Amino acid sequence: MSQIAKAIVATDTGERKFIPSNLSPLFTDVFSSKSEISEVYSTDGTVAIKYRIGTKIGADCMVTDYDRLKSDNALQHAINRTKRQVIEGIFGEFRPHFRRIEKAIYDHNMEEAGRLLYQMEYQMFEELE
């Protein structure tokens, strides 16, 4: 399990929501991003622009009292499903890369495996430039 998967914890928000019986609970988006730009003035009159860049990674799940009465493990199952959703949101886009690299290795084509690994690393880290 990745370090990020181990670090994901479930927290009861205290929030309760009515869920109509004809709808199943759905998960919210995994990612939300926020960008803030503000001007900062120093004591000598110099102006600088301050940027805050970040992302929030997470998802919400709802477990009804009825679900918990039906199954002692309902809450843990919902937490595990939500963790998988978050991990898939973070790493899922790289799954095809792993499969192609795996195939190249099983085909004993190390040059292709190396090329594919470089391609995946580029997508992960260098594409921003």
C-alpha angles and dihedrals in degrees: 000000000000122000090247092052090052091048095056110103133181118236126188103232093197088234118131125195134191111240115197110232094238093059128069119222111264128202121244123235114294097222133046124174133199132189123194126187122185136162116242121200121206125211091257092057097256114143122215129176114233119209125196113193124180149119135228115224118199148092136220127228130188124217118186125215087244091056090051091049091051093050132020088209098049094107094047091047091051091049092049092048090050093048089052090050092053093046090048089050091053102039105014095094089064096053093094089053091054092049093050092047090047091052092049090051093049088048088052090238100140094167090058091044090053092048091049092047090052089049091052093047090050091053091048100047116006105043093087094071 
